[in-house]
Amino acid sequence: RSVVQLGGQALKLDADGDTTIQVSSDDVLIVDTAGNEALKIDANGYVTKPLQPYFHVGKNSGAGDHQNNISNSGYDTITLDTEIIDRGGNFASNTFTAPVTGTYHLTLNTRLDNVDTAASYYNLVIATSNRHHQQLFTLPDSDIPIMSFKFTVVADMDASDTASCSIFQNGGTSQTDINAYNTSFYGYLLG
């Protein structure tokens, strides 16, 4: 078996030299595509992919930024106006747009305040272009000041497909608020 030693130099894989594999002097393997670091494996075997799509967004966290009195007869878009991380710039206007075809992990965390037991049910939705993922919940017999939910889906998405979140309250009084401090939506490409 023969071994090729590059001695810290990059092995160029394409005509213009911007797709490379390199082993640095400190035992780190780096793969660049189109001149950007796409994969890095360090001496301990930790793998990072700095170009991997990932977003984490929430609501403005001021007390006046709650989404108050959601509708009791239709779907309300859950507004998400604070980007925490948006690797790849794929989130805008309450919507994630898949940059590539693949399988995505998506999670919605939300806290509802002033939950109305006169409502028949509430339905949380992560809507993707291919399907609507839903979490339906019913309530006990008395009004609840606070309810928190975590809703995770693994979604097949094509390039340019979108994902957004909404909530539906069936009946009751329009009194339920989406709490700004405890509501977030995040996702990343699994593969």
Disulfide bonds with the S-S distance in Angstrom:
none
